[in-house]
Amino acid sequence: MVQEAVDTWGRIDILINNAGILRDRMLFSMSENDWDAVINVHLKGTFAPTHHASVFWRESVKAGGETFGRVINTSSPSGIYGNVGQTNYGAAKAGIAAFSVIAAQELFKYGVTVNCLAPTAISRLTEPLMGGSDGVSDELRESMSPRWIALIATWLCSEEAQNVTGRVFDIRGDKLGIAEGWHLGPSETQGDEPSDLTNVVKTLMEKSRLNADMSGNDREGPGFPPKTI
């Protein structure tokens, strides 16, 4: 696919990885096929074309040319925040986010940026989860239209975005944000025995933020892990 683009136009400038499927199951009900299918489509489906495009860009630079490279990958709030029933989908989408951060570091010197979108939208993939076409109002369909995602995707392909790389953008209708990745939170000194860790972990949990909910905010309430032990 990448070679066909190069053969047709002499170069490749933009790669958008957006393939996706769902095989939602609770972990105890998920088959190995459910797992493999989702990982292959999402995660390997992101790696493979990006690999071949990056080979072209690197060889172009080594040959003395200049490149204009843009890679835009698709993660999900399920991957960066977590969602029940989607260990396969969430793991794949979290992997895509991490892949994007690392690939951005590797390809920047070749003039290539790599960014990631974590969109919330009504699409062929998500509409069945919302009750089908009859269950989505016109107002909701417009407010969660994929056109809002196209805006940042298009901008990231522009010359103005040359120094924007390794970022994960959270898009919800007309609201655009940057999802901030893993950072080291509070830390304490361990003791010599496992029994010493009760108070250490208690202190760490009290000082640390809760995991995020699907909106990207601290997750609280029944059914979620508590902040203290």
C-alpha positions as YAML, in Angstrom:
chain: A
units: angstrom
residues:
- id: 1
  name: MET
  ca: [0.00, 0.00, 0.00]
- id: 2
  name: VAL
  ca: [2.77, 2.43, 0.91]
- id: 3
  name: GLN
  ca: [4.81, 1.44, -2.14]
- id: 4
  name: GLU
  ca: [1.78, 1.98, -4.39]
- id: 5
  name: ALA
  ca: [1.47, 5.53, -3.06]
- id: 6
  name: VAL
  ca: [5.16, 6.16, -3.73]
- id: 7
  name: ASP
  ca: [4.92, 4.61, -7.22]
- id: 8
  name: THR
  ca: [1.89, 6.77, -8.03]
- id: 9
  name: TRP
  ca: [3.00, 10.14, -6.65]
- id: 10
  name: GLY
  ca: [6.73, 9.71, -6.14]
- id: 11
  name: ARG
  ca: [6.53, 10.25, -2.39]
- id: 12
  name: ILE
  ca: [4.38, 9.80, 0.67]
- id: 13
  name: ASP
  ca: [3.57, 12.72, 2.95]
- id: 14
  name: ILE
  ca: [0.69, 11.74, 5.21]
- id: 15
  name: LEU
  ca: [-0.32, 8.47, 6.83]
- id: 16
  name: ILE
  ca: [-3.51, 8.21, 8.89]
- id: 17
  name: ASN
  ca: [-4.05, 4.90, 10.69]
- id: 18
  name: ASN
  ca: [-7.72, 4.53, 11.52]
- id: 19
  name: ALA
  ca: [-8.69, 0.86, 11.03]
- id: 20
  name: GLY
  ca: [-10.75, -0.57, 13.87]
- id: 21
  name: ILE
  ca: [-13.09, -3.34, 14.99]
- id: 22
  name: LEU
  ca: [-14.83, -4.23, 18.24]
- id: 23
  name: ARG
  ca: [-15.06, -7.59, 19.99]
- id: 24
  name: ASP
  ca: [-16.30, -6.36, 23.36]
- id: 25
  name: ARG
  ca: [-16.45, -8.96, 26.12]
- id: 26
  name: MET
  ca: [-15.82, -9.07, 29.82]
- id: 27
  name: LEU
  ca: [-12.39, -10.57, 30.46]
- id: 28
  name: PHE
  ca: [-13.80, -13.86, 31.77]
- id: 29
  name: SER
  ca: [-15.92, -14.24, 28.62]
- id: 30
  name: MET
  ca: [-13.32, -13.15, 26.07]
- id: 31
  name: SER
  ca: [-11.92, -15.76, 23.71]
- id: 32
  name: GLU
  ca: [-8.40, -15.81, 22.36]
- id: 33
  name: ASN
  ca: [-9.85, -15.04, 18.92]
- id: 34
  name: ASP
  ca: [-11.60, -11.96, 20.37]
- id: 35
  name: TRP
  ca: [-8.24, -10.82, 21.69]
- id: 36
  name: ASP
  ca: [-6.13, -11.60, 18.63]
- id: 37
  name: ALA
  ca: [-8.53, -10.03, 16.14]
- id: 38
  name: VAL
  ca: [-8.63, -6.68, 17.95]
- id: 39
  name: ILE
  ca: [-4.88, -6.54, 18.64]
- id: 40
  name: ASN
  ca: [-4.07, -7.40, 15.01]
- id: 41
  name: VAL
  ca: [-6.41, -4.87, 13.43]
- id: 42
  name: HIS
  ca: [-5.65, -1.97, 15.77]
- id: 43
  name: LEU
  ca: [-2.10, -2.41, 17.01]
- id: 44
  name: LYS
  ca: [-0.40, -4.34, 14.23]
- id: 45
  name: GLY
  ca: [-2.53, -2.42, 11.74]
- id: 46
  name: THR
  ca: [-0.89, 0.75, 13.05]
- id: 47
  name: PHE
  ca: [2.64, -0.62, 13.17]
- id: 48
  name: ALA
  ca: [2.76, -2.15, 9.69]
- id: 49
  name: PRO
  ca: [2.00, 0.87, 7.46]
- id: 50
  name: THR
  ca: [3.94, 3.19, 9.77]
- id: 51
  name: HIS
  ca: [6.98, 0.93, 9.51]
- id: 52
  name: HIS
  ca: [6.97, 0.97, 5.72]
- id: 53
  name: ALA
  ca: [6.36, 4.71, 5.53]
- id: 54
  name: SER
  ca: [9.17, 5.38, 8.02]
- id: 55
  name: VAL
  ca: [11.56, 3.29, 5.90]
- id: 56
  name: PHE
  ca: [10.77, 5.49, 2.90]
- id: 57
  name: TRP
  ca: [11.23, 8.73, 4.86]
- id: 58
  name: ARG
  ca: [14.51, 7.59, 6.42]
- id: 59
  name: GLU
  ca: [15.94, 6.43, 3.10]
- id: 60
  name: SER
  ca: [14.90, 9.72, 1.48]
- id: 61
  name: VAL
  ca: [16.81, 11.71, 4.09]
- id: 62
  name: LYS
  ca: [19.84, 9.43, 3.86]
- id: 63
  name: ALA
  ca: [19.86, 10.00, 0.11]
- id: 64
  name: GLY
  ca: [20.09, 13.76, 0.70]
- id: 65
  name: GLY
  ca: [16.46, 14.65, 0.26]
- id: 66
  name: GLU
  ca: [14.03, 16.42, 2.54]
- id: 67
  name: THR
  ca: [10.84, 14.95, 3.88]
- id: 68
  name: PHE
  ca: [7.47, 16.23, 4.95]
- id: 69
  name: GLY
  ca: [6.05, 13.38, 6.97]
- id: 70
  name: ARG
  ca: [2.91, 13.20, 9.07]
- id: 71
  name: VAL
  ca: [1.60, 10.15, 10.92]
- id: 72
  name: ILE
  ca: [-1.74, 10.36, 12.72]
- id: 73
  name: ASN
  ca: [-2.81, 7.35, 14.73]
- id: 74
  name: THR
  ca: [-6.14, 6.62, 16.39]
- id: 75
  name: SER
  ca: [-6.39, 5.70, 20.05]
- id: 76
  name: SER
  ca: [-9.53, 5.98, 22.20]
- id: 77
  name: PRO
  ca: [-10.65, 7.11, 25.64]
- id: 78
  name: SER
  ca: [-11.07, 3.38, 26.30]
- id: 79
  name: GLY
  ca: [-7.33, 2.98, 25.84]
- id: 80
  name: ILE
  ca: [-5.95, 5.98, 27.67]
- id: 81
  name: TYR
  ca: [-8.56, 6.08, 30.47]
- id: 82
  name: GLY
  ca: [-10.03, 2.55, 30.51]
- id: 83
  name: ASN
  ca: [-13.50, 1.13, 29.93]
- id: 84
  name: VAL
  ca: [-15.19, -1.98, 31.30]
- id: 85
  name: GLY
  ca: [-15.69, -4.75, 28.76]
- id: 86
  name: GLN
  ca: [-12.84, -3.65, 26.52]
- id: 87
  name: THR
  ca: [-9.60, -5.18, 27.79]
- id: 88
  name: ASN
  ca: [-8.69, -6.13, 24.22]
- id: 89
  name: TYR
  ca: [-9.73, -2.86, 22.59]
- id: 90
  name: GLY
  ca: [-8.35, -0.75, 25.46]
- id: 91
  name: ALA
  ca: [-5.01, -2.57, 25.48]
- id: 92
  name: ALA
  ca: [-4.68, -2.09, 21.73]
- id: 93
  name: LYS
  ca: [-5.59, 1.59, 21.93]
- id: 94
  name: ALA
  ca: [-3.25, 2.18, 24.89]
- id: 95
  name: GLY
  ca: [-0.54, 0.50, 22.85]
- id: 96
  name: ILE
  ca: [-1.22, 2.83, 19.94]
- id: 97
  name: ALA
  ca: [-0.85, 5.85, 22.22]
- id: 98
  name: ALA
  ca: [2.48, 4.56, 23.55]
- id: 99
  name: PHE
  ca: [3.57, 3.61, 20.03]
- id: 100
  name: SER
  ca: [2.87, 7.17, 18.89]
- id: 101
  name: VAL
  ca: [4.89, 8.76, 21.69]
- id: 102
  name: ILE
  ca: [7.92, 6.56, 20.98]
- id: 103
  name: ALA
  ca: [7.67, 6.73, 17.19]
- id: 104
  name: ALA
  ca: [7.58, 10.53, 17.46]
- id: 105
  name: GLN
  ca: [10.94, 10.46, 19.24]
- id: 106
  name: GLU
  ca: [12.44, 8.14, 16.64]
- id: 107
  name: LEU
  ca: [11.23, 9.95, 13.51]
- id: 108
  name: PHE
  ca: [11.50, 13.62, 14.44]
- id: 109
  name: LYS
  ca: [15.05, 13.94, 13.10]
- id: 110
  name: TYR
  ca: [13.78, 12.79, 9.72]
- id: 111
  name: GLY
  ca: [11.23, 15.61, 9.55]
- id: 112
  name: VAL
  ca: [8.31, 13.37, 10.49]
- id: 113
  name: THR
  ca: [5.76, 14.08, 13.21]
- id: 114
  name: VAL
  ca: [3.67, 11.38, 14.88]
- id: 115
  name: ASN
  ca: [0.53, 12.26, 16.80]
- id: 116
  name: CYS
  ca: [-2.44, 10.38, 18.13]
- id: 117
  name: LEU
  ca: [-6.16, 11.11, 18.37]
- id: 118
  name: ALA
  ca: [-8.41, 9.78, 21.14]
- id: 119
  name: PRO
  ca: [-11.81, 10.69, 19.71]
- id: 120
  name: THR
  ca: [-15.34, 10.33, 20.98]
- id: 121
  name: ALA
  ca: [-17.74, 10.30, 18.05]
- id: 122
  name: ILE
  ca: [-20.75, 8.64, 16.52]
- id: 123
  name: SER
  ca: [-19.52, 6.38, 13.74]
- id: 124
  name: ARG
  ca: [-20.29, 3.02, 12.17]
- id: 125
  name: LEU
  ca: [-18.20, 1.50, 14.97]
- id: 126
  name: THR
  ca: [-19.90, 3.22, 17.90]
- id: 127
  name: GLU
  ca: [-23.46, 3.77, 16.68]
- id: 128
  name: PRO
  ca: [-24.60, 0.21, 17.54]
- id: 129
  name: LEU
  ca: [-23.41, 0.80, 21.13]
- id: 130
  name: MET
  ca: [-25.72, 3.82, 21.32]
- id: 131
  name: GLY
  ca: [-28.88, 1.98, 20.31]
- id: 132
  name: GLY
  ca: [-28.43, 2.09, 16.55]
- id: 133
  name: SER
  ca: [-29.40, 4.84, 14.13]
- id: 134
  name: ASP
  ca: [-32.87, 5.18, 15.66]
- id: 135
  name: GLY
  ca: [-31.40, 5.72, 19.13]
- id: 136
  name: VAL
  ca: [-29.28, 8.75, 18.22]
- id: 137
  name: SER
  ca: [-30.92, 12.16, 18.09]
- id: 138
  name: ASP
  ca: [-30.02, 14.68, 15.39]
- id: 139
  name: GLU
  ca: [-28.63, 17.01, 18.07]
- id: 140
  name: LEU
  ca: [-26.35, 14.31, 19.47]
- id: 141
  name: ARG
  ca: [-25.31, 13.21, 16.01]
- id: 142
  name: GLU
  ca: [-24.17, 16.73, 15.18]
- id: 143
  name: SER
  ca: [-22.47, 17.39, 18.53]
- id: 144
  name: MET
  ca: [-20.54, 14.09, 18.23]
- id: 145
  name: SER
  ca: [-19.97, 14.24, 14.50]
- id: 146
  name: PRO
  ca: [-16.64, 12.90, 13.12]
- id: 147
  name: ARG
  ca: [-16.23, 16.28, 11.40]
- id: 148
  name: TRP
  ca: [-14.88, 17.67, 14.67]
- id: 149
  name: ILE
  ca: [-12.13, 15.06, 14.56]
- id: 150
  name: ALA
  ca: [-11.31, 15.93, 10.96]
- id: 151
  name: LEU
  ca: [-10.41, 19.47, 12.04]
- id: 152
  name: ILE
  ca: [-7.43, 18.53, 14.22]
- id: 153
  name: ALA
  ca: [-6.45, 15.71, 11.86]
- id: 154
  name: THR
  ca: [-6.25, 18.19, 8.99]
- id: 155
  name: TRP
  ca: [-4.35, 20.77, 11.04]
- id: 156
  name: LEU
  ca: [-1.80, 18.19, 12.17]
- id: 157
  name: CYS
  ca: [-1.04, 17.57, 8.49]
- id: 158
  name: SER
  ca: [-0.16, 21.23, 7.92]
- id: 159
  name: GLU
  ca: [3.20, 23.00, 7.96]
- id: 160
  name: GLU
  ca: [2.14, 24.83, 11.12]
- id: 161
  name: ALA
  ca: [2.21, 21.51, 12.99]
- id: 162
  name: GLN
  ca: [5.90, 20.78, 12.35]
- id: 163
  name: ASN
  ca: [6.83, 21.09, 16.03]
- id: 164
  name: VAL
  ca: [3.79, 19.28, 17.39]
- id: 165
  name: THR
  ca: [4.65, 15.62, 17.83]
- id: 166
  name: GLY
  ca: [4.20, 12.81, 20.31]
- id: 167
  name: ARG
  ca: [0.88, 14.21, 21.56]
- id: 168
  name: VAL
  ca: [-2.43, 12.49, 22.22]
- id: 169
  name: PHE
  ca: [-5.42, 14.73, 21.47]
- id: 170
  name: ASP
  ca: [-8.76, 14.10, 23.19]
- id: 171
  name: ILE
  ca: [-11.63, 15.24, 20.94]
- id: 172
  name: ARG
  ca: [-15.25, 15.44, 22.12]
- id: 173
  name: GLY
  ca: [-17.35, 17.45, 19.74]
- id: 174
  name: ASP
  ca: [-16.00, 21.00, 19.63]
- id: 175
  name: LYS
  ca: [-13.85, 20.41, 22.74]
- id: 176
  name: LEU
  ca: [-10.21, 19.69, 22.00]
- id: 177
  name: GLY
  ca: [-7.69, 18.79, 24.68]
- id: 178
  name: ILE
  ca: [-4.33, 17.10, 25.15]
- id: 179
  name: ALA
  ca: [-4.33, 13.92, 27.21]
- id: 180
  name: GLU
  ca: [-1.31, 14.00, 29.47]
- id: 181
  name: GLY
  ca: [0.40, 10.62, 29.64]
- id: 182
  name: TRP
  ca: [1.87, 8.65, 32.50]
- id: 183
  name: HIS
  ca: [3.91, 10.73, 34.95]
- id: 184
  name: LEU
  ca: [5.57, 9.58, 38.15]
- id: 185
  name: GLY
  ca: [3.38, 10.60, 41.05]
- id: 186
  name: PRO
  ca: [4.25, 10.54, 44.77]
- id: 187
  name: SER
  ca: [6.99, 8.23, 45.98]
- id: 188
  name: GLU
  ca: [8.10, 6.93, 49.36]
- id: 189
  name: THR
  ca: [11.05, 4.91, 50.67]
- id: 190
  name: GLN
  ca: [10.36, 1.20, 51.09]
- id: 191
  name: GLY
  ca: [11.24, -0.78, 54.19]
- id: 192
  name: ASP
  ca: [13.05, -4.12, 54.29]
- id: 193
  name: GLU
  ca: [9.97, -6.31, 54.77]
- id: 194
  name: PRO
  ca: [6.70, -6.64, 52.82]
- id: 195
  name: SER
  ca: [4.82, -5.89, 56.04]
- id: 196
  name: ASP
  ca: [6.48, -2.46, 56.07]
- id: 197
  name: LEU
  ca: [4.62, -1.53, 52.91]
- id: 198
  name: THR
  ca: [1.16, -1.18, 54.41]
- id: 199
  name: ASN
  ca: [1.77, 2.34, 55.63]
- id: 200
  name: VAL
  ca: [3.93, 3.18, 52.61]
- id: 201
  name: VAL
  ca: [1.21, 2.20, 50.14]
- id: 202
  name: LYS
  ca: [-1.44, 3.91, 52.26]
- id: 203
  name: THR
  ca: [0.53, 7.16, 52.05]
- id: 204
  name: LEU
  ca: [1.08, 6.78, 48.31]
- id: 205
  name: MET
  ca: [-2.62, 6.20, 47.66]
- id: 206
  name: GLU
  ca: [-3.63, 9.19, 49.75]
- id: 207
  name: LYS
  ca: [-1.22, 11.45, 47.87]
- id: 208
  name: SER
  ca: [-1.88, 10.15, 44.35]
- id: 209
  name: ARG
  ca: [-4.65, 10.96, 41.91]
- id: 210
  name: LEU
  ca: [-7.33, 8.43, 41.20]
- id: 211
  name: ASN
  ca: [-7.36, 6.75, 37.81]
- id: 212
  name: ALA
  ca: [-9.35, 8.64, 35.20]
- id: 213
  name: ASP
  ca: [-12.89, 7.89, 34.12]
- id: 214
  name: MET
  ca: [-13.93, 7.93, 30.48]
- id: 215
  name: SER
  ca: [-14.17, 11.72, 30.57]
- id: 216
  name: GLY
  ca: [-10.54, 11.99, 31.66]
- id: 217
  name: ASN
  ca: [-11.41, 13.14, 35.19]
- id: 218
  name: ASP
  ca: [-10.69, 11.43, 38.51]
- id: 219
  name: ARG
  ca: [-12.77, 8.29, 38.81]
- id: 220
  name: GLU
  ca: [-14.85, 8.14, 41.99]
- id: 221
  name: GLY
  ca: [-17.97, 6.36, 43.24]
- id: 222
  name: PRO
  ca: [-19.30, 2.87, 43.85]
- id: 223
  name: GLY
  ca: [-17.54, 0.11, 41.97]
- id: 224
  name: PHE
  ca: [-14.27, 2.00, 41.62]
- id: 225
  name: PRO
  ca: [-11.10, 1.42, 43.66]
- id: 226
  name: PRO
  ca: [-10.94, 3.62, 46.77]
- id: 227
  name: LYS
  ca: [-8.30, 6.21, 47.40]
- id: 228
  name: THR
  ca: [-7.26, 4.74, 50.76]
- id: 229
  name: ILE
  ca: [-6.72, 1.29, 52.25]
...
